[in-house]
Amino acid sequence: MTLRVRHLSRISLASLLLSCLSLAIIAQPKQDDRMKWFADAKLGIFIHWGIYAVNGIDESWAFYNELISYDDYMKQLEGFTASSYDPDAWVKLIKESGARYAVMTSKHHDGVALWDTRMSRLNTTDSTPAGRDLLKPFVKSLRHSGLKVGLYYSLLDWSHPDYPNLTRNIKRYTDDPERWERFMQFNLGQMTELEKRFSPDLWWFDGDWEQRAEKWRAGEIREMILDWNPSAIINSRLAGYGDYGTPEQGLPTHRPADKYWELCMTINDSWGYQGNDRNYKSPSQVIRIFAECIGMGGNLLLDIGPMADGSIPPEQAEVLKEMGRWTSKHRQAIYGTVAGLPDGHFAGPSTMSADSTMLYLFFPGDGGGELMLEGVKTSINKAFVVGNGTNLEVREYLRPYWSSHAGVYFIKVPEEVLDEKMTVIGVALDGKLATE
């Protein structure tokens, strides 16, 4: 009798544990649910702001690559004033651009934190003339404007006395578990501060290449973040423990293998502000790159680099404003869409409505007066100019009555309906898209 009771107790305990595990699984959103806002957002703004803007030099890399001494690099702390910083104006411009989220560098590899961390005095409150937490008002303004909050955080910290290296040639140590443990406690402490104060929707990690996932405790960090906020998403730079890919400064030529991805790209050639870098991309060029990203099912994270006083260079602001004009006009072809036609069907990027019944064709210039659409088996109900509403003439060829293959569509586009940067044509289909 006793044995039977014990046996039943074990069964009951196992059932209870399974029930708790099931509840925990149910309570945590699935990846597709967590990623939905990101997949629908399409455009984000990256912000690299730090003491490197004082001299207009490479962020962190200037001393790591020994182009400047560490001490001379850190002298920039004295000139980082943030005297013209207006976070509400920043957010107004970001929202005007059509972006649905922003990612701010809370701390780059140089270790200078933009919030008043209690883990170190190397922050803008204690060590710069700015004398305050610069993240807090920006995050507050993003929340007030309905934009998602992303925080960039460098896993490595070349300034920390317990991190293994200072520069590419100066090593503090090669193997010292005790010092590494102190550094990891520092790292985890800063992440805890960021979560408790700001609860970011998106964690944008960087610097994972210098250590293995096990050493970073990447799995533990991911678990910690999702325990804090089950809806948070994480980029790919957590040593294999992220949710989406982050190609950098290189536009993919084909759809990436990652289901979710984001091209991070500078607006000129520099992440942070560099006054000598005048190689700005034009609004037309940025819009064309953006169209290619969303046409392959990805996002664009477009970077800006504010000056040391917190003002945004006018060339950068102009690009964001023109992006805003264009995204506002063509919003139905951008937000909430999915990747468009496979390669070879249209000579340009395209997107598609989530229910696969509407195509959107993007093209610069005049398209030669008409667009050609190949390999689409579904009949077209009508074509129109997005943001204008003009209905367009559509003719189909090469589909005789006895054939089941797709024909070739030609859509006439008069010059007077063209957008000055990039025109978008909506194609309403008679059912879900079928191609060959």
N, C-alpha and C positions, 0 to 999 in steps of 0.2 A: 504493500500500500504506500509506503514511504517512497519507494522508487518511482511509483507511478506519479505521485504528486510532484516529485522533482522533475520528472520528464515533462509533465504538463507545464511546470513553471518555466522550463527552458523554452518550450514552444511559445508560451505567452510572451516571454521576454524577446524572443526572436521576432515575433509578430509585431511587437511594439517598436522594436528598432527599425524594422522594415517600413512600418507606417510613418515613423518620424523621417526616415530617409526619403520616402515618397513625397511627404509634405514639403521637405526641403527642396527637392527637385522641382516640384510644382511651383513653389514660391519664387524660384529663380527664373527670370525670363529666358527663353531660348535665344540663341544668338540672332536669329532672323528678327525676332521681336526687338531685341536691344539695338540692332543695326538699322532698323527701319527709318528713323529720322535722318541718320547719316546718309543712307542710300537715296533718300528723297531730297536732301539738302543741296547737293551738287556743287555748291561753291562755298569755300571757307576762306578766311583771311588769316594768314600767318603773320605774327609780329615778332621780329627780333629787335629787342631794345635792351641796351645795357651800356656799360662804361666804354665799350669799344667804339661807340658813336662819338666820343669826345675827340679822339684823334682821327676818326674815320678809317679804322684799320680792321683787319680780319678779326672776327669775334673769337677769342680764346686761341685760335690757331696761330696768331701772330707771335705769341711767346712760346707756344708748344713747338712750332717749327723753327724757333730761335731766330726769327727775323727781328725781334726786339727782346730785350731782357725782361724777365718776369717783373722785376722791380719797376722798370720804366712803364711796362704795361699797366701795373697797378696804380701808378701815379694818376691815371685817368679818373680814379675815384674822386679826386679833388675837383674835377671839372664837371661831374655829372650832377647837374642842378635840377632838371625837370621843371624849370621855372615857367615854362609855357605849356605844361602838361594839362590837357583838358580831356579827361576820359569820356565825358559825354559827347564831345565833338568827335572823338575817335569813333565811338559807337554809332553816332549818326551817319558818319561817312561809310562805315562798314555796312550798316544796314542799307544805305542808299545804293551800295554796289550790287546788291542782290544776294549777298552772302547770308547764309543761315546759321553760321557758326564762326567763331574766331578762336585761334590758338595763340596764347601769349607765352613768351619765354619767362617762366618763373625763375629759372636759373640755368645759365649755359655752362659749358665745361670749365669756365674760369672760376666758378664757385660763388659768384656775386649774386645773392638772392634779391629779388625785387619785392619781397615781403619782409616783415620784421620777424624773421625766424629767431627763435630762442636757442637754436642749436649752434649758432656761430654769430660772431659780430660782423662777418663779411656780408653785409646786406645794406640796402639803400637807406635804411633808417639810421643805423649806427655808424656807417662809414662813408657817406657821401653828403654833399650839401643839400641834396633832395630832402633828407631828414625824415622820410615817412615811408609807409607801406604804399607801394605803387600799384600792387595787384588789386587790393580791396576795392577802390572806387571803380576800377575798370570792370571787375566781375559784377559788381552791383549794377552798373549801367547796362551791361550785357543782359543780365537777368530782367531788368526793368523793360528792356526793349524786346524781350521774347527771343533772344538769340541764345544758342547753345554755347556753353563755356568749355573751352579746351585749355589745358595747361601743359606746356612743354616742361619736361624735367630731365636734366642730364644725370644719368646714372653715375657716370664718372665725375670726378671733381679734382682737377689737377692742382687746386690750391690747398686741399685738405692735407694736413701733415701725416695722416695715416693712409692716404691713397698711395699705391705703389710707385707711381712716377709723376714727375713734375713736367718734364719736356720729353721729346723723343729720345734725347741722349742722357738725361739726368734721372736716375732711378733712386728712389728712397730705400727700397728693399725689393727682394725677389720672392721671398717666402717667409711670411711672418703672420701666422694665424691670429695671434693676439691683436696685432695692429689692424688686420683686415676686419676682425670682429668689431673693433671700435669704429671703424669706418662704416660698416654696415648698420650699426646701431644709429649712427649719425644720419645715414641715408634714410633708414626707415622712420626715424624721428621727424625728418623734414617732410616726408610723404604724409605722415600722420597729421602734421600741422596743416598741410595743404588741403587734405580731405576734411578735417574738422572745421576749417575756416571757410573753405570755398566749395567743397563738394562738386568737383568738376564733372561735367557730363562725359568728357573725353580726356584721357591721359595720353599725352604725346611724348613717349620716352625717346631718348637718344643716348649714344655712347656705349651701347651694349657690346660693341665689337672688341673691346679690350679684355673682357673676361668671359668665362663660360657661364651658361645659364645656371648651373648648380652654384657657382660662386656668387652670382648676383642674387641667388634665391628667387629666381624669376617666377617659379610656380607659386611660391609663398606670397610674393608681391601681388600676383594676379588674384590669388584667393583672398588676400587682405582687401584689395580694392573692391571686389565683388561682394564681400561681406559688408563693407561700408555702404556700398551703393550697388545693388544688384542690376541696375540699369546702365551702369557706366560701361563705356567701350574703351578699348586699349589699342594703340597702333602696333605695328609689327615689330618695333624695335625693343621688345622686351625678351630678346633672345629666344624667339619661337613661341612666346606665350601671348601673342596679340590676336586681334580680331580682324585686322585688315592690312593690306599691303601699302607700302609707301615708296614707290619709285621717286627718285630725287633728280631733278634737273634733266630728265630724259623722258620725252614723250614716247610711250609705247607705240610700236607700229601695228601691233595686233592686240586683241583683247587679252589682258593678263590672265594668268591661271587663277589668281585670287578672285573669289566671288565679289569681295568688296575691296576697293582700292582707291588711292588718292595720290595724284601727282603733286608733289610739293615743288614749287618753282619760284625763283626770284623775279622781281619786276625789272631789274637790270641784271647785273652779274654778281651782286653782293647781297648777303642775307641782312646784315646790319647796315646802318647808314655809312656810306663812303662818298664824300663829296666829289672825289675825282672820278667816280664811276658814272659816266654819262651815257652808257650803253643801254638806255631804256627801251623796252619793248613798247611798240605803239599800242593804243587801244585795239586797233584792228588785229594786230598779231596776237594779243592776249585772248581776244574773243575767238579767234580761229583755233587756238590751242585748247581753249575751254570747250569749244564745240566738239573737238576730237575726243577729249576726255569723256564727256557725257555720252557721246556716240558709241563709246566702247564700254559704257556702264560704270564709269568711274567718276570721281570728283576732282576738282582743282582746288588746291590750297595755295593761294597766291600770296606771296610774302611782301610785306612792306617793312622799311627800316626807319623808324623815327629818329630825329636828331637828338642830341644830348639834352636839349632843353624841352623835349617832348613834342615839338612841332613836327608835322608830317610834311616832307618835301613836296612842293606843288606839283612836280612831275608825277609823283606817285598818286597824289590826290586826284589828278586829272584822269588817270587811267581808271581809278575806282569809280569816279563819277560817270565816265562814258560806259563803263561796264554796267552801271546802274540803269542808264537810259536803255541800253540794249536788252538787259535781262528783264526789265519791267515790261517792255514791249512784247517780248517773246516768252513770257513766263509759262504759258501753257505747254510749250515745247521743251521746257527745262525741268521744272520741279515735279517730282513724283513720277518721272518717266523712267524707262529702262533702256538698255542698249538697243540700238536700231537694227538695220539690215546687215546681213553678213557681207563680207568683202565681195566685190564684184557686181553688186546690184545697183549701186549708185556711186557716182564719182564725187564723194564727199561724205561728211559725217551725217548720221541720222539718229533720231531717237524714236521711241514708240511708247504709246500709252500703256499703262499697266495691264489693261485688258486686251492688248494686241489688236485693237481695231482702228488705231489712228497712227499714221506715220508722220514724222516731221523731218523734212529735208533741209539741210543747211548748206548754203553756198555763198561765196564772196563774188564780187563783180556782177556781171549780168547773166552768167550762166549760158552765154551764147544765144540768149533770147528764148531758149527752151531747155528743159531738163529731160534727161532720159532715165527711165527706171526699168531695170531688167529683172527677170526671174521672179516677179511677183505674180502668183497664180490667182490670188483673191482679186475680185473685181473692185474697181475704184468707183465710189459713189460721187465724190467731188474732190476738187483740189482748191485751196484758197491761200491767200497770203496771211500769215500769222501776224497779228498786231495791226492789220489793215482791213481784213475781211473780204477783200476783192476775190470773187470767184474766178477761176482760171479754166481755160480750155484744155481738155484732156483728150488725146487720141490714142487708140491702141492699134498696133500693127503686129503682124506675124503670129496671129492666133486664129487659124482657120477653124471652122465649125467642127471638123472631124478630129482635131487634135486636142490632147489634154495638157499639153505643155504650156508654160507661161509665155505670154506675148511680150511686146516691148511697148511701154507707155512713153508718150511725149507730152510734156506739160509746158504750155506757152506762158512766158513770164514777161509782161510788158515792162518797159524801162521805168515808167512812172511809179511803179510799186516797189522798186528796189530800195533796200535799206542801205545807208551810206557805208556801213561796216560789213554786215553779213545778213543776207535775207533768209527767211525761214518759210517754207511752204508746208502747209498741213494737207495731208492726204487721208480723207475719210474712206475706210474700206467697208466693203459689204460682208462683214464678218471678221473673224480672226485672221491675222496674217498667215498666209501659206506661201512658202517659197520653194524654189528648186535649185 
